[in-house]
C-alpha cells in the first residue's frame, strides 16, 4: 500500500490555485451557514489569523534571506 503522507510533489502556483479556490468556496459556504455562531468568535478568529500571518511572514522572510546568502 502506498503511503500518501510520505509522497513528495511540487506544485506550481497555477496548479495550486484550484485548491485555494476550493478551500475559499468551502469557507464562504460555512460562513454563510454558521453566520450567527461565527459572529460570537470574531475576536479569537482575528487573533488566530493575525498570529498565523505573523508566523508566515517571518518564515517567508527567513527563507528569502537564506536563499540570498
N, C-alpha and C positions, 0 to 999 in steps of 0.2 A: 504494500500500500504506500502510495506516495505521501510524504509528509509536506503538506502545504505551508506549514509555518517555517520550514527551513528553505523553501524555494526562494530564489533571488531573481528579481527582474528590475528593469529600468523602465520608466515611463517618461515620455516627453510631455511638455505642458499641453500640447494639442490633444494627446490621448487622455490625459488626466482630467481635462475639463468635463468630460461626460460624467465622471464620478462626482465631481464638485457640483454639477447641476442637479444630479440625482439627490445628493445629500441636501442641497438647498431646497429642493422641492419637498422633501420629507419634512424639513424644519418648518416650512411655510404651512404645510398641512397640519402638523402637530400644533403649531402656534395658533392656527385658526380654530382648531377643535378644542384645545385646552386653554383658551384665552383667559378665562377667569382664574384658573389655577396658576398660570404663568405670571399673571399680574401680581400675585402675592409674593413671588420670589424674584422680583425685578432687581432689587439691590444686590442680593447674593449672586445672581447670574451676571450682573455687570461687573462685580468684583472678580469673579472667576474668569470672565472674558478678559479683563484688563491684566490680570496676573498672567494668563496664558499669552497674551500679546507681548508682555514684557519679556517673558522667558524666550518666546520665539524670536523676537528681535535680537536679544542677547546672543542666542545660539547662532543666528544668521550672521551677525557681525563677527562673532568669534570664528566662524567658518570662513568668512571673507578674508579676515586678517591672516588666517593660517594659509590660505591659498596664495596670498600676495608675498609671503616670505619664502 
